[in-house]
Amino acid sequence: MLGLLFALAMPAYAAPSTAGCLEISAPESKISQQCESIAASPSLKGYEAGIASFNAARAYLGQASGAANSTGHFVKAAELLSTSFNRLTDTDLLSPDRGTLGFSKKEWKKWQKAPLAGFRFDRSLAYASALEGLANAAPFVATSVCSSQQDCRSKALTRLASEEIAAPFAPRGSAQGDWRYNEFYFRRGALYQARGQLADTDMAIDNFKTVLSSRRPERKSDAAIAMEAMALRVADENRARGGMSLGQAIKYYSVALVAKPDSGRAQEGLGQSYLQLCRETSTTPAQRVTDCLSARNAFDAAKGLAGADQTLVFLGLGESLSVAAAELAKVSPGDGNILLYKQASVDAYAQAASGSGGNAKAQLMLANALKATQPDRASEAYRQYVAMELAYPDWIAADWQSPVGPLFQQKVFALPSLEDRRSVAEAIMALYEARSVTNGLRKDVALSLLNAALAAQPSLIEASLKVGRLHLAPPANGAAANTAFLNVVNATGGPNGPPSVGREKERAEAFYELGRAEALKSSSATRAQTSAAGIKYARDAFSLDGAEVRYKKAACLSYIVTFTPTAADPGNASWCSGIGGADGQFLLGMYYLRIAQTAPTSRRNALRDEAQSAFIQGKGLIGQTAGGPVTVFESDWPKAPPAMSIATLLEFGRAKAIACNGASVNLALPPADVNAAASQFDFFQVGACTR
C-alpha cells in the first residue's frame, strides 16, 4: 500500500521512448538511444533489428552535436548503422519478393506501403553524417570505424555511390520530386570536395551541377557557393603554375562562372589566364590573337563586377588589346582592327591609371602604349609613374624646365626591390626618349634625367652612353664624357678584357665615342687631329662591329689625319676600303690624296689617279632622284665643318686629284661650294697636294 501511495505521490518519470524503435519512419519523439538494446534483442527478426539499429543511430546522431564526447556518439551511430545494413541490406529492403524477409501476406501488404525508398535515403545519409562527424572532429581521433579523415570520407562516399538512392525523389515530367534529390547530390558533392583526391574535384563539380540544374530549389545556393569556391581555388592553383596548366585554369574559371555567372573573380581569372597564353611566344601569331581577344572578352565582362580588382581588369584589358594589335599586324598588316585595338588599349590603360586615386603600374603601361604615337602624353604618364613609385610628386617639374629634385636618390634607395628600381630607371629612359622626340630638353635637365636613371640602375649602359654624348655636345666636358664612356667599357669586359657576351654593340659604341672624345680634345676648328688613344679606340670599335659604317669611317679618318709614312707603313688602304656607297668612295679618295702628299715623287701621280677614280665611282653611286633631298656627307668628327653635299665633295675631290697632277681642270661649282668643300679637305689635312 505504501509503495502504491509513494508511486502516486511522485511526479511521473518520462523514460526514453522506445515506442518507435521498430518503425521505418518513426518521428524523433518516438526513438531514443534505448533502441540500441531493443535492436540487440535475440527475439527480433533480422529486418526488425536493422530498423531498430537505424533508429538508435538516429538518436545518437541527434545528440552528437551537443555532446562533450561527440566522437563517441558518431562512432556509436556509425557502428549501429553498420549493424543496420548488415541485418537489413538495401537489396533485401527493396526486394520484390515477400519471401526475402519471410513476410506473411498481411505483413507484406503493410511492408509495401512503408516509405522504403525514404528509409534507404535516410539510412544512407545518416551513415554519411556519422562518418563526416568523425572526419570533421577537432582533433581527429582514429577509431575502429575509420582510421583517417580520408578513410572516413571514402567510406561515406562508398555508401552514397549509388544514384538509385536519390532517383525516387527526382523531379521528372509533371512530378516535382522532393528536397531529398538535391540534398543527396549536394551532400555527395561536399564529401568529394572535402576528400580532395585527384579526381574528386570533377566529381564534386558534377554533383553540384546536378543540384544547380535541378528544378528543385533546395540547396542551390549552397551548391553554387561551394562550387564557385572550389573551382576558383583549383583555377588559381593552375594559373599560378602556368604553361600547360593554363588550360585547366580556364576550365575551372568557366566552372566557377557556371556556379555564379556574375563572379568577378572568375571573369578576372579567366582574363588573366588567356592573357598568359596571349603572351606565349611559342604559339603562332594567329593563335595569340585568338587568345588575346578571349582575354579581352573576359576582362570586358569583369568590368564593374564585385570581386574583380578593377585596376587589374583594365590593365589586363589594355595589355590584351595591345598584344592583339601587335600580333594581328604580323598576320594581316592592313587589318583595320589594328588601330582600333591600339586605341582601345590606350583607353583601358588610361582608365586603370585614373581609378582608385591612380595606379603606378597603370601609368607605366599607359606611357608605353602612348610613346610611339603621342610622345607628349607618354612623357607625362612616365613622369606620373615615377612620382607614384617613389611617392615623390615633385621629382621633376611638369614643365621640364628644372633638373631632377634633390631627394631623388634617397627615394630610389628606399624602394623595396631591385626590380622596382629597374622599372623606374627604364621609365626615365623612355621619358627621356619621348621628350627628345618632341620639344627636347635643356642640357642640364637631360643630364639630370639620365643620371637619375643611373642612380636607379647603375648598370644601365644606354644611359651612360647618352650621358657621355651629352657631355660631348657644346659646351663640351671631355673629362665627364670620358668617365661615362669608360664606365661602359668597364661594365662590358674592362679596358683589355674580352667583351661581355651580348654586350658587344654597347662596348663598340663606347670605344667609338671615346675616340670622338679624343678627337674633340685634339682637334681645332680648322684641323682634325687625334691621339694614339683616339686611334686605338676607333680601331677597337671597328674590330668589335665591322658592319657599322660609322666605326669604319672613324677608323679611316683617324688613319688619314695621323698618317706618318714609315718603312713599315707606307700606306694601308684597308683602313679606308670596303665602306661602301658614295661616302666610302669619298673617304677612299681622301686616303689616296693623303698618301700621295708624302709618297715618293714617282708614285704620286698614280696615287692621285686612284683618288680620281674613287671620286668618280662615288659620283656614280649617289643615285639621287630629281627634286629629291640632297645626299650629304657627315663625318661625325668633332669640330668638323658642317655636313654638305656628297656630290659637291666628290666633284671637288676629282678636280683636286687632277690639279695636283699638274693638269688643268674645269670645276663647275659655285664659289661658295668650292670654299665649303675646300674647308672640308683642309680640315682633314688633304687640301694640300704635298707636304
NORZIFEN-V716997 format. One record per pair of residues at least 4 apart in sequence whose C-alpha atoms are under 8 Angstrom apart, sorted by the first residue. I is the first residue (numbers start at 1). J is the second residue. Records with the same first field share a line. If there is no record, write none. Layout:
BEGIN
I->J + J
END
This chain:
BEGIN
1->5
2->6
3->7
4->8
5->9
6->10
16->31 + 32 + 33 + 34
17->29 + 30 + 31 + 32 + 34
18->30 + 31 + 32 + 34 + 35
19->30 + 31
20->26 + 27 + 30 + 31
21->26 + 30 + 31 + 32 + 35 + 38 + 51 + 52 + 55 + 56
22->48 + 49 + 51 + 52 + 55
23->51 + 52
24->51 + 114 + 115 + 116 + 119
25->115 + 119
26->30 + 31 + 55
27->31
28->32 + 59
31->35 + 55 + 56 + 59
32->55 + 56 + 58 + 59 + 60
33->56 + 57 + 59 + 60
34->38 + 56
35->39 + 52 + 53 + 55 + 56
36->40 + 52 + 53 + 56 + 57 + 80
37->41
38->49 + 52
39->44 + 48 + 49 + 50 + 51 + 52 + 53
40->44 + 49
41->49
44->48 + 49
45->49
46->50 + 87 + 88
47->51 + 87 + 88 + 101
48->52
49->53 + 84 + 87 + 88
50->54 + 83 + 84 + 85 + 86 + 87 + 88
51->55 + 84 + 88
52->56 + 84
53->57 + 80 + 81 + 83 + 84
54->58 + 80 + 81 + 84 + 123
55->59
56->60 + 77 + 80
57->61 + 76 + 77 + 78 + 80 + 81 + 126
58->62 + 77 + 126
59->63
60->64 + 73 + 74 + 76 + 77
61->65 + 73 + 74 + 77 + 126 + 130
63->67 + 73
64->69 + 70 + 71 + 73 + 74
65->70
66->70
67->73
69->73
70->74 + 137
71->75 + 133 + 134 + 137 + 141
72->76
73->77
74->78 + 130 + 131 + 133 + 134
75->79 + 130 + 134 + 143 + 145
76->80
77->81 + 127 + 130
78->82 + 127 + 130 + 131 + 145
79->83 + 145
80->84
81->85 + 123 + 126 + 127
82->86
83->87
84->88 + 89
85->89 + 90
88->92 + 93
89->93
90->94 + 120
91->95
92->100 + 101
93->116 + 120
94->116 + 117
95->100
98->102 + 103 + 104 + 105 + 108
99->103
103->107 + 108
104->108
105->109
106->110
107->111
108->112
109->113
110->114
112->116
115->119
116->120
117->121 + 165 + 168
118->122
119->123
120->124 + 165
121->125 + 165 + 166 + 180
122->126
123->127
124->128 + 159 + 160 + 165
125->129 + 160 + 184
126->130
127->131 + 156 + 159
128->132 + 153 + 156 + 157 + 159 + 160
129->133
130->134
131->135 + 146 + 152 + 153 + 155 + 156
132->136 + 152 + 153 + 156 + 191
133->137
134->140 + 141 + 149 + 152
135->140 + 148 + 149 + 150 + 152 + 153
136->140 + 149
137->141
140->148 + 149
141->147 + 148
142->146 + 147 + 148
143->147
145->152
146->151 + 152
147->151 + 152
148->152
149->153 + 195
150->154 + 195
151->155
152->156
153->157 + 191 + 192 + 194 + 195
154->158 + 195
155->159
156->160 + 191
157->161 + 188 + 191 + 192
160->165 + 188
163->167
164->168
165->184
166->170 + 180 + 181 + 184
167->181
168->177
169->177 + 178 + 179 + 180 + 181
170->176 + 177 + 178 + 181
171->175 + 176 + 177 + 178 + 214 + 215 + 216
172->176 + 177
176->215 + 216
177->181 + 216
178->216
179->183 + 216 + 218
180->184
181->185
182->186 + 210 + 211 + 214 + 216 + 218 + 219 + 220
183->187 + 218 + 219
184->188
185->189 + 207 + 208 + 210 + 211
186->190 + 207 + 208 + 211 + 219 + 223
187->191
188->192 + 204 + 207
189->193 + 203 + 204 + 205 + 206 + 207 + 208
190->194 + 204 + 226
191->195 + 204
192->196 + 197 + 200 + 201 + 203 + 204
193->200 + 201 + 204 + 230
195->200
196->200 + 201
197->201
199->203
200->204
201->205 + 230
202->206
203->207
204->208 + 227
205->209 + 227
206->210
207->211
208->212 + 223 + 224 + 227
209->213 + 223 + 259
210->214
211->216 + 219 + 220 + 223
212->220 + 223 + 224 + 259
219->223
220->224
221->225
222->226
223->227 + 259
224->228 + 259 + 260
225->229 + 259 + 260
226->230
227->231 + 255 + 256 + 259
228->232 + 255 + 256 + 257 + 259 + 260
229->233 + 256
230->234
231->235 + 252 + 253 + 255 + 256
232->236 + 252 + 253 + 256 + 265 + 266
233->237
234->238 + 249 + 252
235->239 + 248 + 249 + 250 + 251 + 252 + 253 + 269
236->240 + 249 + 269
237->241 + 249
238->242 + 245 + 246 + 248 + 249
239->245 + 246 + 249 + 273
241->245 + 246
242->246 + 276
245->249
246->250 + 273 + 274 + 276 + 277
247->251
248->252
249->253 + 270 + 273
250->254 + 270 + 273 + 274
251->255
252->256
253->257 + 266 + 267 + 269 + 270
254->258 + 266 + 270
255->259
256->260 + 261 + 263 + 266
257->261 + 262 + 263 + 266 + 267
262->305
263->267 + 305 + 306 + 307 + 308
264->268 + 302 + 305 + 306 + 307 + 308
265->269 + 302 + 306 + 307 + 308 + 309
266->270
267->271 + 298 + 299 + 301 + 302 + 308
268->272 + 298 + 299 + 302 + 308 + 309 + 313
269->273
270->274 + 295 + 298
271->275 + 294 + 295 + 296 + 297 + 298 + 299 + 316
272->276 + 295 + 316
273->277 + 295
274->278 + 291 + 292 + 294 + 295
275->279 + 291 + 292 + 295 + 316 + 319 + 320
276->280
277->288 + 291 + 292
278->288 + 289 + 290 + 291 + 292 + 295 + 320 + 323 + 324
279->288 + 323
280->288
283->287 + 288
284->288
285->289 + 327 + 328 + 330 + 331
286->290 + 327 + 328 + 331
287->291
288->292 + 324 + 327
289->293 + 323 + 324 + 325 + 327 + 328
290->294
291->295
292->296 + 320 + 321 + 323 + 324
293->297 + 320 + 321 + 324
294->298
295->299 + 316 + 317 + 320
296->300 + 316 + 317 + 320 + 321
297->301
298->302
299->303 + 313 + 314 + 316 + 317
300->313 + 317
302->308 + 310 + 313
303->308 + 310 + 313 + 314
304->308 + 310
308->313
309->313
310->314 + 352
311->315 + 352 + 353 + 355 + 356 + 359 + 362
312->316 + 352
313->317 + 352
314->318 + 348 + 349 + 351 + 352
315->319 + 348 + 349 + 352 + 362 + 365
316->320
317->321 + 345 + 348 + 349
318->322 + 344 + 345 + 346 + 347 + 348 + 349
319->323 + 345
320->324 + 345
321->325 + 341 + 342 + 344 + 345
322->326 + 341 + 342 + 345 + 369
323->327
324->328 + 338 + 341
325->329 + 337 + 338 + 339 + 341 + 342
326->330 + 338
327->331
328->332 + 333 + 335 + 338
329->333 + 334 + 335 + 338
333->338
334->338
336->340
337->341
338->342
339->343
340->344
341->345
342->346 + 369
343->347
344->348
345->349 + 369
346->350 + 366 + 369 + 370
347->351
348->352
349->353 + 362 + 363 + 365 + 366
350->354 + 362 + 363 + 366
351->355
352->358 + 359 + 362 + 363
353->358 + 359 + 360 + 361 + 362 + 363 + 366
354->358 + 359
355->359
358->362 + 363
359->363 + 385 + 388
360->364 + 384 + 385 + 386 + 388 + 389
361->365 + 385
362->366
363->367 + 381 + 382 + 384 + 385
364->368 + 381 + 382 + 385 + 427
365->369
366->370 + 378 + 381
367->371 + 377 + 378 + 379 + 380 + 381 + 382
368->372 + 378
369->378
370->374 + 375 + 377 + 378
371->375 + 376 + 377 + 378 + 379 + 434
374->378
375->379 + 434 + 435 + 437 + 438
376->380 + 434 + 435 + 438
377->381
378->382 + 431 + 434
379->383 + 430 + 431 + 432 + 434 + 435
380->384 + 398
381->385
382->386 + 427 + 428 + 430 + 431
383->387 + 396 + 398 + 428 + 431
384->388 + 393
385->389 + 427
386->390 + 392 + 424 + 427 + 428
387->391 + 392 + 393 + 394 + 395
388->392 + 393
389->424
390->411 + 412 + 415
391->411
392->408 + 411
394->405
395->404 + 405 + 406 + 407 + 408
396->400 + 402 + 403 + 404 + 405
397->401 + 402 + 403 + 404
400->441 + 445
401->441 + 442 + 445
402->445
403->444 + 445 + 446 + 448 + 449
404->408 + 445 + 448 + 449 + 452
407->411
408->412 + 452
409->413 + 452 + 455 + 456
410->414
411->415
412->421 + 455 + 456
413->456
415->420 + 421
416->420
417->421
418->422
419->423
420->424
421->425 + 456 + 457
422->426 + 456 + 457
423->427
424->428 + 453 + 456
425->429 + 452 + 453 + 454 + 455 + 456 + 457 + 460
426->430 + 453
427->431
428->432 + 449 + 450 + 452 + 453
429->433 + 449 + 450 + 453 + 463
430->434
431->435
432->436 + 446 + 449 + 450
433->437
434->438
435->439 + 440 + 441
436->440 + 441
441->445 + 446
442->446
443->447 + 470
444->448
445->449
446->450
447->451 + 467 + 470
448->452
449->453
450->454 + 463 + 464 + 466 + 467
451->455 + 463 + 467
452->456
453->457 + 458 + 460 + 463
454->458 + 459 + 460 + 463 + 464
459->491
460->464
461->465 + 488 + 491 + 506
462->466 + 506
463->467
464->468 + 484 + 485 + 487 + 488
465->469 + 484 + 485 + 488 + 509 + 510
466->470
467->471 + 481 + 484
468->472 + 480 + 481 + 482 + 483 + 484 + 485 + 513
469->473 + 481 + 513
470->476 + 481
471->475 + 476 + 477 + 478 + 480 + 481
472->476 + 477 + 478 + 481 + 517 + 520
477->481
478->482 + 517 + 520 + 521
479->483
480->484
481->485 + 514 + 517
482->486 + 514 + 517
483->487
484->488
485->489 + 510 + 511 + 513 + 514
486->490 + 510 + 514
487->491
488->492 + 506 + 507 + 510
489->493 + 494 + 495 + 507 + 510 + 511
490->494 + 495
492->499 + 500 + 503 + 504 + 506 + 507
493->497 + 498 + 499 + 500
494->498 + 499
499->503 + 504 + 507
500->504
503->507
504->508 + 544 + 545
505->509 + 544 + 545
506->510
507->511 + 541 + 544
508->512 + 540 + 541 + 542 + 544 + 545
509->513 + 541
510->514 + 541
511->515 + 537 + 538 + 540 + 541
512->516 + 537 + 538 + 540 + 541 + 551 + 554
513->517
514->518 + 534 + 537 + 538
515->519 + 533 + 534 + 535 + 536 + 537 + 538
516->520 + 534 + 637 + 638
517->521 + 534 + 638
518->522 + 530 + 531 + 533 + 534
519->523 + 528 + 529 + 530 + 531 + 534 + 637 + 638
520->524 + 530 + 637 + 638 + 639
521->530
522->528 + 529 + 530 + 531
523->527 + 528 + 529 + 530 + 638 + 639
524->528 + 529 + 639
525->639 + 640 + 683
526->639 + 640 + 679 + 682 + 683
527->682 + 683 + 684 + 685
528->561 + 637 + 639 + 640 + 683 + 684 + 685
529->558 + 561 + 562
530->534 + 535 + 558 + 561 + 562
531->535
532->536
533->537
534->538 + 558
535->539 + 555 + 558 + 559
536->540
537->541
538->542 + 551 + 554 + 555 + 558
539->543 + 551 + 555
540->544
541->545 + 546 + 551
542->546 + 547 + 548 + 551 + 552 + 555
545->551
546->551 + 552
548->552
549->553 + 579
550->554
551->555
552->556 + 575 + 576 + 579
553->557 + 576 + 579 + 584 + 587 + 635
554->558 + 635 + 637
555->559 + 575 + 576
556->560 + 575 + 576 + 587 + 591
557->561 + 587 + 684
558->562
559->563 + 575
560->590 + 591 + 594 + 684 + 685
561->684 + 685
563->571
565->569 + 570 + 571 + 598 + 599
566->570
570->595 + 599
571->595
573->577 + 588 + 591
574->578
576->584 + 587 + 588 + 591
577->584 + 588
578->584
579->583 + 584 + 585
580->584 + 585
581->585 + 618 + 621 + 622
582->586 + 617 + 618 + 619 + 620 + 621 + 622 + 646
583->587 + 618 + 633 + 646
584->588 + 618
585->589 + 614 + 615 + 617 + 618
586->590 + 614 + 615 + 618 + 646 + 649 + 650 + 653
587->591
588->592 + 611 + 614
589->593 + 610 + 611 + 612 + 613 + 614 + 615 + 653
590->594 + 611 + 653 + 686
591->595 + 611
592->596 + 607 + 608 + 610 + 611
593->597 + 607 + 608 + 611 + 657 + 686 + 689
594->598 + 685 + 686
595->599 + 607
596->600 + 603 + 604 + 605 + 607 + 608 + 689 + 690
597->604 + 686 + 688 + 689 + 690 + 691
598->690 + 691
599->603 + 604
600->604
601->605
603->607
604->608 + 661
605->609 + 661
606->610
607->611
608->612 + 657 + 658 + 660 + 661
609->613 + 657 + 658
610->614
611->615 + 653 + 654 + 657
612->616 + 653 + 654 + 655 + 657 + 658
613->617 + 654
614->618
615->619 + 650 + 651 + 653 + 654
616->620 + 650 + 651 + 654
617->621
618->622 + 650
619->647 + 650 + 651
622->631 + 646 + 647
624->628 + 629 + 630 + 631
630->645
631->645 + 646 + 647
632->643 + 644 + 645 + 646 + 647
633->643 + 644 + 645 + 646
634->642 + 643 + 644
635->640 + 643
636->640
640->680 + 683
641->679 + 680 + 683
644->648 + 649 + 676
645->649
646->650
647->651
648->652 + 669 + 673 + 677
649->653 + 677
650->654
651->655 + 667
652->656 + 667 + 674 + 677 + 678
653->657
654->658
655->659 + 665 + 666 + 667
656->660
657->661
658->662 + 663 + 664 + 665
659->663 + 664 + 665
660->689
669->673 + 674
670->674
671->675
672->676
673->677
674->678
675->679
676->680
677->681
678->682 + 687
679->683
680->684
681->685 + 686 + 687
682->686 + 687 + 688
683->687
END
